[in-house]
Amino acid sequence: MQTGFWWILFALLLYGVIHSILAAHRTKDWVKAWWGERHYNRYYRLFFSMQAVVLFIPVLLLVGLLPDETIYRIPAPWVYLTIGLQIMAVFGILHSIMLTGMLRFTGIQQAIEPARAQKPMKLVIRSLYRWIRHPIYTCMFVFIWLVPVMTWNVLALSIGISVYNILGALLEEHKLKSEFGQSYEDYSLQTPFLIPGLKFRKQ
């Protein structure tokens, strides 16, 4: 079997390592000391978002250019259902980002309105956040796992993105608990992590 499966997984691992290093507190503290707190607060989030997009492009090119083999195709009429769910997932991702502040999420607001961007954000518990704590990741899972044609290269991409999203959601949990304290603790007790209706009791 000639596919790029392992190369794509390796590329995703490398991407994840770079992404994690740039997101680490130690790296942020170093940049803040080297660049100055004012420039860091204004531009680092935008830089982080841009590098995440730019560095992901080579991974997608590997998926399309390396040898590949089809695992399965979703037949009609079921393929129309899965495509419909994928479209809904994209809207869910965009809607969830907008609820938490799209401009702030990407770092654009910090760059153009630094004073406003420094104001504390409120904990969002409405709309999709009423049913799950991390709807962006949940919608991403729906999108990547309902592709009409599953190949070995796409499977590697889906596995890598899924693992990284789960790790990202766990890290985000820690950040949100630090930021919102007891409010987020109470919210997490009532709202499932990634799957609607699935809650784990804390011992």
Backbone as JSON Lines, residues from 0, in Angstrom:
{"i":0,"aa":"M","n":[0.84,-1.19,0.0],"ca":[0.0,0.0,0.0],"c":[0.88,1.25,0.0]}
{"i":1,"aa":"Q","n":[0.77,2.06,-1.06],"ca":[1.55,3.28,-1.19],"c":[0.67,4.49,-0.82]}
{"i":2,"aa":"T","n":[0.84,4.99,0.39],"ca":[0.11,6.18,0.82],"c":[1.05,7.07,1.63]}
{"i":3,"aa":"G","n":[0.57,8.26,1.93],"ca":[1.35,9.18,2.74],"c":[0.94,9.19,4.2]}
{"i":4,"aa":"F","n":[0.27,8.11,4.64],"ca":[-0.33,8.05,5.98],"c":[0.65,8.47,7.08]}
{"i":5,"aa":"W","n":[1.8,7.82,7.15],"ca":[2.74,8.08,8.25],"c":[3.43,9.42,8.1]}
{"i":6,"aa":"W","n":[3.69,9.85,6.88],"ca":[4.29,11.16,6.66],"c":[3.35,12.26,7.13]}
{"i":7,"aa":"I","n":[2.06,12.09,6.89],"ca":[1.08,13.1,7.3],"c":[0.96,13.13,8.82]}
{"i":8,"aa":"L","n":[0.96,11.96,9.44],"ca":[0.93,11.93,10.9],"c":[2.16,12.6,11.49]}
{"i":9,"aa":"F","n":[3.33,12.35,10.87],"ca":[4.56,12.99,11.34],"c":[4.48,14.51,11.16]}
{"i":10,"aa":"A","n":[3.95,14.96,10.02],"ca":[3.82,16.4,9.77],"c":[2.88,17.04,10.78]}
{"i":11,"aa":"L","n":[1.8,16.34,11.12],"ca":[0.86,16.85,12.12],"c":[1.5,16.89,13.51]}
{"i":12,"aa":"L","n":[2.33,15.88,13.8],"ca":[3.04,15.89,15.08],"c":[3.97,17.09,15.17]}
{"i":13,"aa":"L","n":[4.71,17.33,14.08],"ca":[5.61,18.49,14.04],"c":[4.82,19.79,14.17]}
{"i":14,"aa":"Y","n":[3.7,19.87,13.48],"ca":[2.83,21.05,13.58],"c":[2.35,21.24,15.01]}
{"i":15,"aa":"G","n":[1.94,20.16,15.65],"ca":[1.47,20.24,17.02],"c":[2.54,20.69,17.99]}
{"i":16,"aa":"V","n":[3.77,20.21,17.77],"ca":[4.89,20.6,18.64],"c":[5.15,22.1,18.52]}
{"i":17,"aa":"I","n":[5.21,22.61,17.28],"ca":[5.45,24.03,17.06],"c":[4.31,24.86,17.66]}
{"i":18,"aa":"H","n":[3.08,24.42,17.41],"ca":[1.9,25.12,17.92],"c":[1.92,25.16,19.45]}
{"i":19,"aa":"S","n":[2.29,24.04,20.07],"ca":[2.31,23.96,21.53],"c":[3.42,24.83,22.13]}
{"i":20,"aa":"I","n":[4.57,24.85,21.46],"ca":[5.68,25.69,21.95],"c":[5.29,27.16,21.93]}
{"i":21,"aa":"L","n":[4.65,27.57,20.83],"ca":[4.24,28.98,20.72],"c":[3.11,29.34,21.68]}
{"i":22,"aa":"A","n":[2.35,28.33,22.1],"ca":[1.24,28.57,23.03],"c":[1.68,28.45,24.49]}
{"i":23,"aa":"A","n":[2.88,27.95,24.73],"ca":[3.35,27.72,26.09],"c":[3.59,29.03,26.82]}
{"i":24,"aa":"H","n":[3.33,29.03,28.13],"ca":[3.52,30.23,28.94],"c":[4.98,30.68,28.93]}
{"i":25,"aa":"R","n":[5.91,29.73,28.91],"ca":[7.33,30.08,28.91],"c":[7.7,30.86,27.65]}
{"i":26,"aa":"T","n":[7.18,30.41,26.51],"ca":[7.43,31.12,25.26],"c":[6.81,32.51,25.28]}
{"i":27,"aa":"K","n":[5.58,32.59,25.76],"ca":[4.9,33.88,25.82],"c":[5.63,34.84,26.74]}
{"i":28,"aa":"D","n":[6.1,34.33,27.87],"ca":[6.84,35.2,28.81],"c":[8.14,35.7,28.17]}
{"i":29,"aa":"W","n":[8.82,34.82,27.41],"ca":[10.06,35.22,26.73],"c":[9.79,36.29,25.68]}
{"i":30,"aa":"V","n":[8.74,36.09,24.88],"ca":[8.38,37.08,23.85],"c":[8.0,38.4,24.5]}
{"i":31,"aa":"K","n":[7.26,38.32,25.6],"ca":[6.85,39.53,26.3],"c":[8.06,40.31,26.81]}
{"i":32,"aa":"A","n":[9.06,39.59,27.35],"ca":[10.26,40.25,27.86],"c":[11.11,40.81,26.72]}
{"i":33,"aa":"W","n":[11.18,40.09,25.58],"ca":[12.01,40.51,24.46],"c":[11.37,41.63,23.65]}
{"i":34,"aa":"W","n":[10.06,41.54,23.43],"ca":[9.35,42.45,22.54],"c":[8.7,43.61,23.3]}
{"i":35,"aa":"G","n":[8.5,43.42,24.59],"ca":[7.79,44.42,25.37],"c":[6.34,44.02,25.55]}
{"i":36,"aa":"E","n":[5.8,44.28,26.74],"ca":[4.44,43.85,27.04],"c":[3.41,44.5,26.14]}
{"i":37,"aa":"R","n":[3.62,45.76,25.8],"ca":[2.64,46.46,24.95],"c":[2.54,45.81,23.58]}
{"i":38,"aa":"H","n":[3.66,45.52,22.93],"ca":[3.64,44.88,21.61],"c":[3.13,43.44,21.71]}
{"i":39,"aa":"Y","n":[3.52,42.75,22.79],"ca":[3.05,41.37,22.96],"c":[1.53,41.34,23.05]}
{"i":40,"aa":"N","n":[0.96,42.17,23.91],"ca":[-0.49,42.19,24.09],"c":[-1.22,42.55,22.8]}
{"i":41,"aa":"R","n":[-0.58,43.36,21.98],"ca":[-1.26,43.85,20.78],"c":[-1.15,42.9,19.59]}
{"i":42,"aa":"Y","n":[0.0,42.24,19.44],"ca":[0.23,41.51,18.19],"c":[0.45,40.0,18.31]}
{"i":43,"aa":"Y","n":[0.71,39.5,19.51],"ca":[1.1,38.08,19.58],"c":[-0.03,37.15,19.2]}
{"i":44,"aa":"R","n":[-1.25,37.44,19.63],"ca":[-2.38,36.57,19.29],"c":[-2.6,36.52,17.78]}
{"i":45,"aa":"L","n":[-2.46,37.67,17.12],"ca":[-2.62,37.71,15.66],"c":[-1.53,36.9,14.99]}
{"i":46,"aa":"F","n":[-0.27,37.06,15.46],"ca":[0.83,36.25,14.93],"c":[0.56,34.77,15.14]}
{"i":47,"aa":"F","n":[0.07,34.4,16.3],"ca":[-0.2,33.0,16.62],"c":[-1.25,32.42,15.66]}
{"i":48,"aa":"S","n":[-2.31,33.2,15.4],"ca":[-3.36,32.74,14.5],"c":[-2.84,32.59,13.07]}
{"i":49,"aa":"M","n":[-2.03,33.56,12.64],"ca":[-1.53,33.52,11.26],"c":[-0.57,32.36,11.05]}
{"i":50,"aa":"Q","n":[0.32,32.12,12.01],"ca":[1.25,31.01,11.84],"c":[0.53,29.66,11.86]}
{"i":51,"aa":"A","n":[-0.56,29.57,12.63],"ca":[-1.33,28.33,12.67],"c":[-1.9,28.0,11.3]}
{"i":52,"aa":"V","n":[-2.37,29.03,10.59],"ca":[-2.92,28.83,9.25],"c":[-1.81,28.52,8.24]}
{"i":53,"aa":"V","n":[-0.75,29.31,8.27],"ca":[0.33,29.16,7.29],"c":[1.01,27.8,7.42]}
{"i":54,"aa":"L","n":[1.29,27.37,8.65],"ca":[1.98,26.1,8.85],"c":[1.09,24.88,8.56]}
{"i":55,"aa":"F","n":[-0.22,25.1,8.54],"ca":[-1.12,23.98,8.24],"c":[-1.25,23.73,6.74]}
{"i":56,"aa":"I","n":[-0.91,24.74,5.95],"ca":[-1.01,24.58,4.49],"c":[-0.13,23.44,3.97]}
{"i":57,"aa":"P","n":[1.16,23.32,4.39],"ca":[1.97,22.19,3.91],"c":[1.38,20.83,4.28]}
{"i":58,"aa":"V","n":[0.71,20.73,5.43],"ca":[0.08,19.47,5.81],"c":[-1.02,19.12,4.83]}
{"i":59,"aa":"L","n":[-1.83,20.09,4.46],"ca":[-2.9,19.85,3.5],"c":[-2.33,19.5,2.13]}
{"i":60,"aa":"L","n":[-1.21,20.11,1.76],"ca":[-0.57,19.78,0.48],"c":[-0.1,18.33,0.47]}
{"i":61,"aa":"L","n":[0.42,17.85,1.6],"ca":[0.84,16.45,1.69],"c":[-0.34,15.51,1.48]}
{"i":62,"aa":"V","n":[-1.49,15.87,2.05],"ca":[-2.69,15.04,1.9],"c":[-3.07,14.93,0.43]}
{"i":63,"aa":"G","n":[-2.94,16.02,-0.3],"ca":[-3.35,16.02,-1.7],"c":[-2.3,15.49,-2.67]}
{"i":64,"aa":"L","n":[-1.01,15.61,-2.32],"ca":[0.05,15.29,-3.27],"c":[0.66,13.9,-3.09]}
{"i":65,"aa":"L","n":[0.68,13.4,-1.86],"ca":[1.29,12.09,-1.62],"c":[0.41,10.96,-2.16]}
{"i":66,"aa":"P","n":[1.01,9.81,-2.49],"ca":[0.2,8.67,-2.96],"c":[-0.88,8.31,-1.95]}
{"i":67,"aa":"D","n":[-2.01,7.84,-2.45],"ca":[-3.15,7.59,-1.56],"c":[-4.0,6.45,-2.1]}
{"i":68,"aa":"E","n":[-4.81,5.87,-1.21],"ca":[-5.77,4.83,-1.6],"c":[-7.07,5.07,-0.86]}
{"i":69,"aa":"T","n":[-8.17,4.81,-1.55],"ca":[-9.5,5.02,-0.96],"c":[-9.85,3.87,-0.02]}
{"i":70,"aa":"I","n":[-10.38,4.23,1.13],"ca":[-10.85,3.23,2.09],"c":[-12.33,2.95,1.86]}
{"i":71,"aa":"Y","n":[-13.13,4.03,1.77],"ca":[-14.56,3.86,1.47],"c":[-15.12,5.17,0.93]}
{"i":72,"aa":"R","n":[-16.28,5.06,0.29],"ca":[-17.06,6.2,-0.17],"c":[-18.45,6.08,0.42]}
{"i":73,"aa":"I","n":[-18.99,7.17,0.89],"ca":[-20.36,7.15,1.4],"c":[-21.3,7.22,0.2]}
{"i":74,"aa":"P","n":[-22.16,6.24,0.02],"ca":[-23.03,6.21,-1.17],"c":[-24.23,7.16,-1.02]}
{"i":75,"aa":"A","n":[-24.85,7.48,-2.16],"ca":[-26.11,8.22,-2.15],"c":[-27.21,7.27,-1.67]}
{"i":76,"aa":"P","n":[-28.23,7.73,-0.95],"ca":[-28.5,9.14,-0.63],"c":[-27.83,9.6,0.67]}
{"i":77,"aa":"W","n":[-27.09,8.69,1.36],"ca":[-26.52,9.02,2.67],"c":[-25.48,10.13,2.58]}
{"i":78,"aa":"V","n":[-24.8,10.22,1.43],"ca":[-23.78,11.24,1.28],"c":[-24.36,12.65,1.38]}
{"i":79,"aa":"Y","n":[-25.62,12.81,0.93],"ca":[-26.25,14.13,1.02],"c":[-26.51,14.51,2.48]}
{"i":80,"aa":"L","n":[-26.84,13.51,3.28],"ca":[-27.05,13.75,4.71],"c":[-25.74,14.16,5.38]}
{"i":81,"aa":"T","n":[-24.65,13.44,5.07],"ca":[-23.37,13.75,5.7],"c":[-22.85,15.12,5.27]}
{"i":82,"aa":"I","n":[-23.05,15.47,4.0],"ca":[-22.63,16.79,3.53],"c":[-23.44,17.88,4.23]}
{"i":83,"aa":"G","n":[-24.73,17.63,4.4],"ca":[-25.58,18.57,5.12],"c":[-25.11,18.77,6.55]}
{"i":84,"aa":"L","n":[-24.72,17.68,7.2],"ca":[-24.21,17.77,8.57],"c":[-22.87,18.5,8.61]}
{"i":85,"aa":"Q","n":[-22.05,18.31,7.58],"ca":[-20.78,19.03,7.51],"c":[-21.01,20.54,7.38]}
{"i":86,"aa":"I","n":[-21.97,20.92,6.55],"ca":[-22.29,22.34,6.39],"c":[-22.78,22.92,7.71]}
{"i":87,"aa":"M","n":[-23.63,22.18,8.41],"ca":[-24.1,22.63,9.72],"c":[-22.94,22.76,10.7]}
{"i":88,"aa":"A","n":[-21.98,21.84,10.61],"ca":[-20.82,21.89,11.5],"c":[-19.99,23.15,11.25]}
{"i":89,"aa":"V","n":[-19.82,23.52,9.97],"ca":[-19.07,24.75,9.65],"c":[-19.77,25.96,10.25]}
{"i":90,"aa":"F","n":[-21.09,26.04,10.08],"ca":[-21.84,27.14,10.68],"c":[-21.73,27.12,12.2]}
{"i":91,"aa":"G","n":[-21.72,25.91,12.78],"ca":[-21.58,25.79,14.22],"c":[-20.24,26.32,14.71]}
{"i":92,"aa":"I","n":[-19.18,26.03,13.96],"ca":[-17.85,26.52,14.32],"c":[-17.82,28.05,14.27]}
{"i":93,"aa":"L","n":[-18.31,28.62,13.16],"ca":[-18.3,30.08,13.01],"c":[-19.17,30.75,14.05]}
{"i":94,"aa":"H","n":[-20.34,30.18,14.31],"ca":[-21.26,30.74,15.3],"c":[-20.63,30.72,16.69]}
{"i":95,"aa":"S","n":[-19.98,29.62,17.04],"ca":[-19.36,29.49,18.37],"c":[-18.22,30.48,18.53]}
{"i":96,"aa":"I","n":[-17.42,30.66,17.48],"ca":[-16.33,31.63,17.53],"c":[-16.87,33.05,17.69]}
{"i":97,"aa":"M","n":[-17.97,33.35,16.98],"ca":[-18.56,34.68,17.07],"c":[-19.11,34.94,18.47]}
{"i":98,"aa":"L","n":[-19.66,33.92,19.11],"ca":[-20.2,34.09,20.46],"c":[-19.11,34.47,21.45]}
{"i":99,"aa":"T","n":[-17.91,33.95,21.24],"ca":[-16.81,34.25,22.15],"c":[-15.94,35.39,21.64]}
{"i":100,"aa":"G","n":[-16.35,36.01,20.53],"ca":[-15.62,37.15,19.98],"c":[-14.65,36.75,18.9]}
{"i":101,"aa":"M","n":[-15.11,36.75,17.63],"ca":[-14.26,36.29,16.53],"c":[-13.02,37.16,16.37]}
{"i":102,"aa":"L","n":[-13.2,38.48,16.45],"ca":[-12.05,39.36,16.27],"c":[-11.02,39.15,17.37]}
{"i":103,"aa":"R","n":[-11.5,38.9,18.58],"ca":[-10.58,38.66,19.68],"c":[-9.95,37.28,19.57]}
{"i":104,"aa":"F","n":[-10.73,36.31,19.09],"ca":[-10.25,34.94,18.92],"c":[-9.07,34.89,17.96]}
{"i":105,"aa":"T","n":[-9.15,35.67,16.87],"ca":[-8.09,35.65,15.87],"c":[-6.95,36.61,16.19]}
{"i":106,"aa":"G","n":[-7.18,37.54,17.11],"ca":[-6.15,38.51,17.46],"c":[-6.27,39.83,16.73]}
{"i":107,"aa":"I","n":[-7.3,39.95,15.88],"ca":[-7.47,41.19,15.12],"c":[-7.86,42.34,16.04]}
{"i":108,"aa":"Q","n":[-8.75,42.07,16.98],"ca":[-9.18,43.13,17.9],"c":[-8.02,43.65,18.74]}
{"i":109,"aa":"Q","n":[-7.15,42.75,19.19],"ca":[-5.99,43.18,19.97],"c":[-5.11,44.12,19.16]}
{"i":110,"aa":"A","n":[-5.01,43.86,17.86],"ca":[-4.13,44.66,17.01],"c":[-4.72,46.03,16.69]}
{"i":111,"aa":"I","n":[-6.04,46.11,16.49],"ca":[-6.63,47.38,16.07],"c":[-7.29,48.14,17.22]}
{"i":112,"aa":"E","n":[-7.7,47.42,18.28],"ca":[-8.33,48.07,19.43],"c":[-7.75,47.49,20.72]}
{"i":113,"aa":"P","n":[-6.48,47.73,20.99],"ca":[-5.83,47.09,22.15],"c":[-6.49,47.39,23.49]}
{"i":114,"aa":"A","n":[-7.0,48.61,23.68],"ca":[-7.63,48.97,24.95],"c":[-8.9,48.16,25.18]}
{"i":115,"aa":"R","n":[-9.71,48.04,24.15],"ca":[-10.95,47.28,24.26],"c":[-10.69,45.8,24.44]}
{"i":116,"aa":"A","n":[-9.65,45.3,23.8],"ca":[-9.34,43.87,23.87],"c":[-8.87,43.45,25.26]}
{"i":117,"aa":"Q","n":[-8.41,44.4,26.06],"ca":[-7.91,44.07,27.4],"c":[-9.04,43.9,28.41]}
{"i":118,"aa":"K","n":[-10.26,44.27,28.03],"ca":[-11.38,44.13,28.95],"c":[-11.71,42.65,29.17]}
{"i":119,"aa":"P","n":[-12.03,42.25,30.41],"ca":[-12.33,40.84,30.69],"c":[-13.53,40.35,29.89]}
{"i":120,"aa":"M","n":[-13.47,39.12,29.45],"ca":[-14.59,38.53,28.71],"c":[-15.53,37.81,29.68]}
{"i":121,"aa":"K","n":[-16.79,37.75,29.29],"ca":[-17.77,37.04,30.1],"c":[-17.83,35.57,29.69]}
{"i":122,"aa":"L","n":[-18.16,34.72,30.65],"ca":[-18.32,33.3,30.36],"c":[-19.57,33.09,29.51]}
{"i":123,"aa":"V","n":[-19.39,32.48,28.34],"ca":[-20.51,32.24,27.42],"c":[-21.12,30.88,27.72]}
{"i":124,"aa":"I","n":[-22.4,30.87,28.05],"ca":[-23.09,29.61,28.35],"c":[-24.41,29.51,27.58]}
{"i":125,"aa":"R","n":[-24.58,30.31,26.54],"ca":[-25.81,30.27,25.77],"c":[-25.58,29.57,24.43]}
{"i":126,"aa":"S","n":[-26.66,29.39,23.69],"ca":[-26.63,28.76,22.37],"c":[-25.96,27.38,22.45]}
{"i":127,"aa":"L","n":[-25.0,27.08,21.57],"ca":[-24.37,25.76,21.59],"c":[-23.63,25.49,22.89]}
{"i":128,"aa":"Y","n":[-23.15,26.55,23.54],"ca":[-22.43,26.38,24.8],"c":[-23.36,25.94,25.93]}
{"i":129,"aa":"R","n":[-24.64,25.99,25.68],"ca":[-25.6,25.48,26.66],"c":[-25.6,23.95,26.7]}
{"i":130,"aa":"W","n":[-25.21,23.34,25.58],"ca":[-25.28,21.88,25.46],"c":[-23.92,21.21,25.62]}
{"i":131,"aa":"I","n":[-22.86,21.89,25.21],"ca":[-21.49,21.35,25.33],"c":[-20.54,22.5,25.64]}
{"i":132,"aa":"R","n":[-19.45,22.18,26.33],"ca":[-18.51,23.22,26.74],"c":[-17.57,23.64,25.62]}
{"i":133,"aa":"H","n":[-17.36,22.77,24.64],"ca":[-16.41,23.07,23.56],"c":[-17.04,22.76,22.2]}
{"i":134,"aa":"P","n":[-18.05,23.54,21.8],"ca":[-18.74,23.25,20.53],"c":[-17.87,23.39,19.3]}
{"i":135,"aa":"I","n":[-16.83,24.24,19.36],"ca":[-15.94,24.38,18.2],"c":[-15.28,23.05,17.89]}
{"i":136,"aa":"Y","n":[-14.77,22.39,18.92],"ca":[-14.1,21.1,18.72],"c":[-15.11,20.02,18.31]}
{"i":137,"aa":"T","n":[-16.28,20.03,18.93],"ca":[-17.3,19.04,18.58],"c":[-17.7,19.16,17.11]}
{"i":138,"aa":"C","n":[-17.94,20.39,16.65],"ca":[-18.31,20.6,15.25],"c":[-17.17,20.21,14.32]}
{"i":139,"aa":"M","n":[-15.93,20.43,14.77],"ca":[-14.78,20.03,13.96],"c":[-14.74,18.51,13.79]}
{"i":140,"aa":"F","n":[-15.04,17.77,14.85],"ca":[-15.09,16.31,14.75],"c":[-16.14,15.87,13.74]}
{"i":141,"aa":"V","n":[-17.32,16.49,13.8],"ca":[-18.39,16.15,12.86],"c":[-17.92,16.39,11.42]}
{"i":142,"aa":"F","n":[-17.26,17.51,11.2],"ca":[-16.84,17.86,9.84],"c":[-15.8,16.88,9.3]}
{"i":143,"aa":"I","n":[-14.77,16.58,10.1],"ca":[-13.66,15.77,9.55],"c":[-14.02,14.29,9.43]}
{"i":144,"aa":"W","n":[-14.92,13.8,10.27],"ca":[-15.23,12.38,10.23],"c":[-16.4,12.03,9.32]}
{"i":145,"aa":"L","n":[-17.04,13.04,8.72],"ca":[-18.14,12.77,7.79],"c":[-17.76,13.12,6.35]}
{"i":146,"aa":"V","n":[-16.47,13.09,6.05],"ca":[-16.05,13.35,4.67],"c":[-16.62,12.27,3.76]}
{"i":147,"aa":"P","n":[-17.11,12.64,2.58],"ca":[-17.74,11.66,1.68],"c":[-16.81,10.56,1.22]}
{"i":148,"aa":"V","n":[-15.52,10.89,1.04],"ca":[-14.54,9.9,0.58],"c":[-13.41,9.82,1.6]}
{"i":149,"aa":"M","n":[-13.29,8.67,2.25],"ca":[-12.24,8.48,3.25],"c":[-11.08,7.73,2.6]}
{"i":150,"aa":"T","n":[-9.91,8.37,2.59],"ca":[-8.7,7.74,2.09],"c":[-7.73,7.59,3.26]}
{"i":151,"aa":"W","n":[-6.61,6.91,3.02],"ca":[-5.62,6.74,4.08],"c":[-4.99,8.07,4.48]}
{"i":152,"aa":"N","n":[-4.78,8.94,3.5],"ca":[-4.21,10.25,3.82],"c":[-5.19,11.11,4.62]}
{"i":153,"aa":"V","n":[-6.45,11.07,4.22],"ca":[-7.48,11.82,4.96],"c":[-7.67,11.23,6.35]}
{"i":154,"aa":"L","n":[-7.57,9.92,6.46],"ca":[-7.68,9.28,7.77],"c":[-6.56,9.75,8.7]}
{"i":155,"aa":"A","n":[-5.34,9.84,8.18],"ca":[-4.22,10.34,8.99],"c":[-4.49,11.77,9.45]}
{"i":156,"aa":"L","n":[-5.0,12.59,8.53],"ca":[-5.33,13.98,8.87],"c":[-6.41,14.03,9.95]}
{"i":157,"aa":"S","n":[-7.43,13.2,9.81],"ca":[-8.54,13.19,10.77],"c":[-8.08,12.73,12.15]}
{"i":158,"aa":"I","n":[-7.24,11.7,12.18],"ca":[-6.73,11.2,13.46],"c":[-5.88,12.28,14.14]}
{"i":159,"aa":"G","n":[-4.98,12.89,13.38],"ca":[-4.1,13.92,13.95],"c":[-4.89,15.1,14.49]}
{"i":160,"aa":"I","n":[-5.86,15.58,13.7],"ca":[-6.67,16.72,14.15],"c":[-7.48,16.35,15.38]}
{"i":161,"aa":"S","n":[-8.02,15.13,15.42],"ca":[-8.84,14.7,16.55],"c":[-8.03,14.65,17.84]}
{"i":162,"aa":"V","n":[-6.84,14.06,17.77],"ca":[-5.99,13.98,18.96],"c":[-5.61,15.37,19.45]}
{"i":163,"aa":"Y","n":[-5.23,16.22,18.51],"ca":[-4.81,17.56,18.9],"c":[-5.98,18.38,19.46]}
{"i":164,"aa":"N","n":[-7.18,18.19,18.9],"ca":[-8.35,18.91,19.4],"c":[-8.7,18.48,20.82]}
{"i":165,"aa":"I","n":[-8.58,17.19,21.11],"ca":[-8.87,16.71,22.47],"c":[-7.86,17.3,23.45]}
{"i":166,"aa":"L","n":[-6.59,17.29,23.07],"ca":[-5.56,17.88,23.94],"c":[-5.8,19.39,24.1]}
{"i":167,"aa":"G","n":[-6.19,20.04,23.01],"ca":[-6.47,21.47,23.07],"c":[-7.65,21.78,23.97]}
{"i":168,"aa":"A","n":[-8.68,20.95,23.91],"ca":[-9.85,21.16,24.77],"c":[-9.49,20.98,26.24]}
{"i":169,"aa":"L","n":[-8.65,20.0,26.54],"ca":[-8.22,19.77,27.92],"c":[-7.4,20.95,28.45]}
{"i":170,"aa":"L","n":[-6.51,21.48,27.61],"ca":[-5.73,22.65,28.01],"c":[-6.62,23.88,28.18]}
{"i":171,"aa":"E","n":[-7.61,23.99,27.31],"ca":[-8.53,25.12,27.42],"c":[-9.36,25.04,28.69]}
{"i":172,"aa":"E","n":[-9.69,23.81,29.1],"ca":[-10.41,23.64,30.37],"c":[-9.62,24.26,31.52]}
{"i":173,"aa":"H","n":[-8.34,23.96,31.56],"ca":[-7.47,24.49,32.62],"c":[-7.44,26.02,32.59]}
{"i":174,"aa":"K","n":[-7.34,26.57,31.38],"ca":[-7.3,28.02,31.23],"c":[-8.61,28.66,31.68]}
{"i":175,"aa":"L","n":[-9.73,28.08,31.3],"ca":[-11.03,28.65,31.65],"c":[-11.31,28.56,33.15]}
{"i":176,"aa":"K","n":[-10.87,27.48,33.78],"ca":[-11.02,27.36,35.22],"c":[-10.21,28.42,35.95]}
{"i":177,"aa":"S","n":[-9.01,28.71,35.42],"ca":[-8.18,29.75,36.03],"c":[-8.78,31.12,35.82]}
{"i":178,"aa":"E","n":[-9.42,31.32,34.66],"ca":[-9.95,32.63,34.31],"c":[-11.28,32.93,34.99]}
{"i":179,"aa":"F","n":[-12.17,31.92,35.07],"ca":[-13.53,32.16,35.57],"c":[-13.8,31.54,36.94]}
{"i":180,"aa":"G","n":[-12.88,30.7,37.42],"ca":[-13.0,30.16,38.77],"c":[-14.24,29.32,39.01]}
{"i":181,"aa":"Q","n":[-14.95,29.6,40.08],"ca":[-16.09,28.79,40.5],"c":[-17.22,28.81,39.48]}
{"i":182,"aa":"S","n":[-17.35,29.91,38.75],"ca":[-18.41,29.99,37.73],"c":[-18.23,28.9,36.69]}
{"i":183,"aa":"Y","n":[-16.97,28.68,36.27],"ca":[-16.73,27.64,35.27],"c":[-16.84,26.25,35.89]}
{"i":184,"aa":"E","n":[-16.45,26.11,37.14],"ca":[-16.6,24.83,37.83],"c":[-18.07,24.42,37.87]}
{"i":185,"aa":"D","n":[-18.95,25.36,38.22],"ca":[-20.38,25.07,38.26],"c":[-20.92,24.75,36.87]}
{"i":186,"aa":"Y","n":[-20.46,25.5,35.88],"ca":[-20.88,25.28,34.49],"c":[-20.44,23.9,34.0]}
{"i":187,"aa":"S","n":[-19.22,23.51,34.33],"ca":[-18.69,22.21,33.88],"c":[-19.42,21.04,34.52]}
{"i":188,"aa":"L","n":[-19.97,21.24,35.72],"ca":[-20.72,20.18,36.37],"c":[-22.07,19.94,35.69]}
{"i":189,"aa":"Q","n":[-22.59,20.97,35.03],"ca":[-23.91,20.87,34.41],"c":[-23.86,20.6,32.91]}
{"i":190,"aa":"T","n":[-22.71,20.87,32.29],"ca":[-22.63,20.82,30.82],"c":[-21.57,19.81,30.37]}
{"i":191,"aa":"P","n":[-21.93,18.92,29.43],"ca":[-20.97,17.92,28.94],"c":[-19.75,18.55,28.28]}
{"i":192,"aa":"F","n":[-18.68,17.77,28.24],"ca":[-17.39,18.22,27.72],"c":[-17.43,18.42,26.19]}
{"i":193,"aa":"L","n":[-17.64,17.34,25.44],"ca":[-17.64,17.41,23.98],"c":[-18.86,16.77,23.33]}
{"i":194,"aa":"I","n":[-19.48,15.81,24.03],"ca":[-20.61,15.07,23.45],"c":[-21.89,15.44,24.2]}
{"i":195,"aa":"P","n":[-22.89,15.98,23.51],"ca":[-24.14,16.36,24.18],"c":[-24.77,15.18,24.92]}
{"i":196,"aa":"G","n":[-25.16,15.41,26.16],"ca":[-25.82,14.38,26.95],"c":[-24.88,13.44,27.67]}
{"i":197,"aa":"L","n":[-23.57,13.53,27.38],"ca":[-22.61,12.63,28.02],"c":[-21.82,13.39,29.07]}
{"i":198,"aa":"K","n":[-22.09,13.09,30.34],"ca":[-21.39,13.73,31.44],"c":[-20.75,12.67,32.32]}
{"i":199,"aa":"F","n":[-19.57,12.99,32.85],"ca":[-18.86,12.09,33.76],"c":[-18.95,12.67,35.17]}
{"i":200,"aa":"R","n":[-19.32,11.84,36.1],"ca":[-19.39,12.28,37.49],"c":[-18.02,12.4,38.08]}
{"i":201,"aa":"K","n":[-17.78,13.5,38.78],"ca":[-16.51,13.67,39.46],"c":[-16.52,12.91,40.78]}
{"i":202,"aa":"Q","n":[-15.42,12.19,41.01],"ca":[-15.34,11.42,42.25],"c":[-14.94,12.32,43.4]}
